């Protein structure tokens, strides 16, 4: 209701300051799961005005898409954690998206902005690792890796030669479908490792007891006993004392028989999950950042400190309970972890080569907690009562993040006026990579050309992700050709392709948008 009132008020005050665009797309999706045509219409309406010391802006996207569908397979266990419109976003996720709706108040050398706004990207082309408060949407057929808005307040200005920026966002939740895959992956991997460990331990003990039983049979046979007599002794091992066995030996036989009554294979058959609420508006759950900018030796440098939440949930605690027959039940509590980061963004021109410039971004990330607590309970023989079993519990901290890690992009670019740009970048980690041993590396090459009124934009990327102790490649290519010789009208053709052989590769989700399409864009 409040959002509707604000929109209506801004529309009334700004009725004569409307601008925007209409974007029609018609294409063929040739991904493995689709192979079908699709069409879509997106209209952006931007309303802005300036009144003395006040500037305000409203930007809304309206969508209509046919033939393009995307569904995330989370399984029944995890669907209770995630809103239905995220599990099956069916692009777009809503009839309209409020991109921005904010007001700027000017006070001398300071500007205060409050509302919903999109943070400025850094200097990199692919994505900006130094911009952490907002996430990126990687499966939008209109825009690749579009930064999502944040709700809050930001203050920026200058003190002498230094610029500063302070941002506060009390809302931590964002709905990034592909990032939701993380809790399922982490949870299932930890459970599988727990099963494998227990199976290995108990199987080894079973083999040890079976071997000891064979030796016992040989010993009893060497004493001239018949098989019936041996069976009577094994049915009641305490009677072995009559033929010279000690209490300690008899106790070990009892323990071994009790152990053999337990399963040597463990499997979790039931998985339940719930989550702690960390998405409500509160001071404790807020995100904030502070940045300072300066110029050193013709390089524009921006340093920052960010305290925010990851854009996905992970297990906080996993309780795994096994019964005597080896079947288990897992109960998981998910939460949205926090992190502290130091960021840097720099760009500048070369002092040695004309038309060459450099840019780089990095984030030094420190998770507030880098592990999940795994509590396991199972049955073992009771040493004080060898014929009975006793419940044994253990607790382990399983690391899911590195204690600290760095994500960065560095690039070099050649520019010749507005007609030609060529750049090469190397990067460490993609937007949806944060987990321990799952941060890839790679590089991209991009080109922008203008010949008369024809424009070409192309990007080629290769990414190596560590999967099962091997670095496997993933590829992406985006090409766009459009004509800009008509005022306020821009027809073009786009080609998008991504490929990763392994299902766990971070670029696998981008295959969903493999397509060739006709784009017609008009501005008003």
Secondary structure, DSSP 8 states (H G I E B T S, - for coil): -HHHHHHHHHHHHTTT-EEEEEEEEEEEE-STT--EEEEEEEEEEEEEEEETTEEEEEEEEEEEEES-------HHHHHTTS-HHHHT--SSSSSEEEEEEEEEEEETTEEEEEEEE-----S-SS--TT--SS-EES--SSSTTEE--EEEEEEEEEETTEEEEEEEE-------GGGGHHHHHHHHHHHHHHHHHHHHHHHHHHHHHHHHHHHHHHHHHHTT--HHHHHHHHHTGGGGGGGT--HHHHHHHHHHHHHHTS-S--EEEEEEEEE----SS-STT-EEEEEEEEEETTEEEEEEEEEEE-SS-EEEEEEEEE-TTSEEEEEEEEE--EEEEEEEEEEEE-SSSTTEEEEEEEEEEEES--EEEEEEEEEEE-SSSTTSEEEEEEEEEEE-S-SSEEEEEEEEEEEETTTEEEEEEEEE--TT--STT---EEEEEEEEEEETTEEEEEEEEEEEEEETTEEEEEEEEEEEEEE--BTTEEEEEEEEEEEESSTTSTTGGGGGG-EEEEEEEEE-
